[in-house]
Structure formats: structure tokens, C-alpha cells
Amino acid sequence: MNALTSERSRTAIRPGPGPCPVIETKRLVLRPHRQGDSGAIAQSLGDFQVARMLSRVPAPYDQQDALDWLASQTSGLTPDWTLAITTGDDVHIGCIGIELMHGQWHVGYWLNRFYWGKGLASEAAYAAIERFFRRMPETTLHSGVFADNPGSLKVQEKLGFQVTGCSQVYALARNAMVAHIETRLTAADLRRPN
């Protein structure tokens, strides 16, 4: 192997999961985002109770923030999946994303606060992750939750995520470092939530 071949193999682009799909569950439709979702996103993430649990969301959060974020998510320039969580009437109530960061696949999600406690996050996360693993079965998914977010940790535990450690992560909305529980999941460990 010469130096050029060696360099190409080190920098080879990993295959991605393919285009962002539309996934239907019993109560939800997960679909690619649209520019028209900006108002619902701004409303959901404008709620500090939601924004404070996410590392990269500023507070306050407004419609221009949503439009800027949607421009990157709908560009098609990344291998990531960013799925809008919608109800049967196509109302945007949250997001689940599976993105490639620093060479590893990461999953994150959020729901509008008025939809918490109904099992919708577990339903959406399971559907997206199961579809992702069908396309990329050898991948390990990484995630995590802020230590003061037991509801989200419960979602991950129901799906089979294993705790791997704890770190400090900067939370933009809080303007502070926050304890973060690190987790990971393989296809073999994925469980359908009850």
C-alpha cells in the first residue's frame, strides 16, 4: 500500500444510512423537516423547560433561530437524519435526530412539554433507531442526558441504552456546565418499549 492509498483509506467517507425516511408508528408520523415547521419549533424550544435540557439550544429561542436551524437540516449536505415528530394531523411536536459527530453516530430528541409523559418520546425514538439499525446494523449509537433529566434517562433505559460514564457538557440555554450521563446502544441491545 503506498502513501496515497493509505491516506485515502484513512479519510474514506463512511457510508451513511441513506435519505431521511418517513416512518409511521401507532400514534406518530416521523418525517423530514420542512421550512413550515419553524413556528412550531420556535414555540416548543421557546419554552425554557424544554430548551434547558438540550446542550445546543439558546435561550431565548425564536422563529429566526428555527429558520436558521432548518436551513442546515433541510440542505441535504449531511448524512444525518433529523426527523420531525408529528401527530396524525401533521402537527410538529418534537424532533429526533441521528447525526454523525466526531466519527460517531449520536441520537438526540426532544418533545414539546405538553406531550411529555405519554410515551411518545419512547415510541418515536424506538421507531427511528430501529429503522437506522436496519440500514446500519453494525453501528453503535451514542447519546446521553443531563443528570437532572430522569425522564429522558428512563426513555433510554427502556430502549436498552447502557450508561457508559458521566461528563460535564456546556448547556447553551443555561449558560453553564452541566453533569451529563453518557449512554450507548447497539442493534443487539435495542428493546421495544412497553
C-alpha positions as CSV (number, residue, x, y, z in Angstrom):
1,M,0.0,0.0,0.0
2,N,1.5,3.3,-1.0
3,A,1.2,6.6,0.9
4,L,-1.7,7.9,-1.3
5,T,-3.7,4.7,-0.9
6,S,-3.1,4.8,2.9
7,E,-4.3,8.4,3.1
8,R,-7.4,7.6,1.0
9,S,-8.3,4.7,3.3
10,R,-7.9,6.9,6.4
11,T,-10.1,9.7,5.0
12,A,-12.6,7.5,3.3
13,I,-16.2,8.6,3.9
14,R,-18.2,6.1,5.9
15,P,-21.4,5.1,4.3
16,G,-24.4,6.8,5.8
17,P,-27.9,5.5,6.5
18,G,-29.3,7.0,3.3
19,P,-32.0,9.6,2.9
20,C,-34.1,10.7,5.9
21,P,-37.2,8.4,5.8
22,V,-40.8,8.8,6.7
23,I,-41.7,6.4,9.5
24,E,-45.2,5.7,10.8
25,T,-45.9,4.4,14.2
26,K,-49.2,3.7,16.0
27,R,-49.6,7.3,17.1
28,L,-47.0,9.3,15.2
29,V,-45.5,10.1,11.8
30,L,-41.8,10.9,11.7
31,R,-40.8,12.8,8.6
32,P,-38.1,15.1,7.3
33,H,-38.4,18.7,8.5
34,R,-39.8,21.5,6.3
35,Q,-39.3,25.2,6.5
36,G,-43.0,25.5,7.6
37,D,-42.1,23.8,10.9
38,S,-40.3,26.9,12.1
39,G,-43.2,28.3,14.1
40,A,-43.9,25.1,16.0
41,I,-40.2,24.6,16.6
42,A,-39.8,28.1,17.9
43,Q,-42.9,27.7,20.2
44,S,-41.5,24.4,21.6
45,L,-37.9,25.5,22.1
46,G,-39.0,28.9,23.3
47,D,-40.2,27.0,26.4
48,F,-37.2,27.1,28.8
49,Q,-38.3,23.8,30.4
50,V,-37.5,22.1,27.0
51,A,-34.5,24.2,26.0
52,R,-32.7,23.8,29.3
53,M,-32.4,20.0,28.7
54,L,-30.6,20.5,25.3
55,S,-27.0,21.4,25.0
56,R,-27.0,23.4,21.8
57,V,-30.3,25.4,22.1
58,P,-30.0,29.0,23.1
59,A,-32.5,30.8,25.4
60,P,-34.5,32.7,24.4
61,Y,-35.2,30.8,21.2
62,D,-37.3,32.4,18.4
63,Q,-38.5,31.8,14.9
64,Q,-35.3,33.1,13.3
65,D,-33.3,30.5,15.3
66,A,-35.7,27.8,14.0
67,L,-35.3,29.1,10.4
68,D,-31.5,29.1,10.7
69,W,-31.5,25.6,12.1
70,L,-33.9,24.3,9.4
71,A,-31.8,25.7,6.6
72,S,-28.9,23.4,7.7
73,Q,-31.2,20.4,8.4
74,T,-33.0,20.6,5.1
75,S,-29.9,21.2,2.9
76,G,-29.2,17.6,2.3
77,L,-25.5,18.2,2.8
78,T,-25.0,15.8,5.8
79,P,-25.7,12.1,6.2
80,D,-27.7,12.9,9.3
81,W,-31.4,12.1,9.9
82,T,-33.4,14.9,11.6
83,L,-37.0,13.7,11.9
84,A,-39.9,15.9,12.8
85,I,-42.1,14.1,15.3
86,T,-45.7,14.8,14.2
87,T,-49.2,13.7,15.2
88,G,-51.7,12.3,12.8
89,D,-52.7,15.8,11.7
90,D,-49.1,16.7,10.8
91,V,-48.6,19.0,13.9
92,H,-44.9,19.2,14.7
93,I,-44.5,18.3,18.4
94,G,-40.8,17.4,18.6
95,C,-37.6,16.1,16.9
96,I,-35.4,13.1,16.9
97,G,-32.0,13.4,15.3
98,I,-29.3,10.8,14.5
99,E,-26.2,12.6,13.5
100,L,-22.6,11.9,12.8
101,M,-20.3,13.8,15.1
102,H,-16.6,13.3,15.5
103,G,-16.8,10.0,13.7
104,Q,-19.6,8.5,15.9
105,W,-23.3,8.4,15.4
106,H,-25.3,10.2,18.1
107,V,-29.0,10.3,18.8
108,G,-30.9,13.1,20.5
109,Y,-34.6,14.0,20.8
110,W,-37.0,16.5,22.4
111,L,-40.7,17.0,22.7
112,N,-43.0,19.9,23.2
113,R,-43.6,20.0,27.0
114,F,-47.4,19.4,26.6
115,Y,-46.6,16.0,25.1
116,W,-44.4,14.8,27.9
117,G,-45.4,11.7,30.0
118,K,-47.4,10.0,27.2
119,G,-44.8,7.6,26.0
120,L,-44.4,9.5,22.7
121,A,-40.6,10.1,23.1
122,S,-40.1,6.3,23.6
123,E,-42.3,5.5,20.6
124,A,-40.6,8.0,18.3
125,A,-37.0,7.1,19.4
126,Y,-37.6,3.4,19.0
127,A,-39.0,3.8,15.5
128,A,-36.2,6.0,14.3
129,I,-33.4,3.9,15.9
130,E,-34.9,0.6,14.7
131,R,-35.0,1.9,11.1
132,F,-31.5,3.3,11.4
133,F,-30.2,0.0,12.7
134,R,-31.9,-1.8,9.7
135,R,-29.7,0.3,7.4
136,M,-26.5,0.4,9.6
137,P,-26.7,-2.7,11.9
138,E,-23.0,-2.7,12.9
139,T,-23.2,0.9,14.3
140,T,-23.1,1.9,17.9
141,L,-25.3,4.8,18.8
142,H,-24.2,7.3,21.4
143,S,-26.4,9.5,23.5
144,G,-26.9,10.9,27.0
145,V,-28.9,13.1,29.2
146,F,-28.4,15.8,31.7
147,A,-28.2,14.4,35.2
148,D,-31.3,16.4,36.2
149,N,-33.4,14.9,33.4
150,P,-34.6,11.5,34.8
151,G,-37.5,11.3,32.3
152,S,-35.1,11.2,29.3
153,L,-32.8,8.7,31.0
154,K,-35.9,6.4,31.6
155,V,-36.7,6.6,27.8
156,Q,-33.2,5.5,27.0
157,E,-33.2,2.7,29.6
158,K,-36.5,1.3,28.2
159,L,-34.8,1.2,24.8
160,G,-31.8,-0.7,26.0
161,F,-29.2,2.1,26.2
162,Q,-26.3,1.4,28.7
163,V,-24.8,4.0,30.9
164,T,-21.1,4.4,30.0
165,G,-20.0,7.3,32.2
166,C,-20.5,10.9,33.2
167,S,-19.0,14.1,31.9
168,Q,-19.6,17.8,32.0
169,V,-21.3,19.4,29.0
170,Y,-21.9,23.0,28.3
171,A,-25.6,23.9,28.1
172,L,-26.2,27.0,26.0
173,A,-29.6,27.7,27.4
174,R,-28.3,27.5,30.9
175,N,-25.0,29.2,30.1
176,A,-23.3,26.7,32.4
177,M,-21.6,23.3,32.5
178,V,-24.0,20.6,33.5
179,A,-23.4,17.0,34.6
180,H,-24.2,14.7,31.6
181,I,-24.8,10.9,31.8
182,E,-23.3,9.2,28.7
183,T,-25.0,6.3,27.1
184,R,-24.7,3.9,24.1
185,L,-26.8,1.4,22.2
186,T,-26.1,-1.4,19.8
187,A,-28.6,-3.1,17.5
188,A,-28.5,-6.3,19.6
189,D,-29.4,-4.3,22.7
190,L,-32.4,-2.4,21.2
191,R,-35.7,-3.1,23.0
192,R,-39.2,-2.1,22.0
193,P,-40.7,0.0,24.9
194,N,-43.8,-1.3,26.6
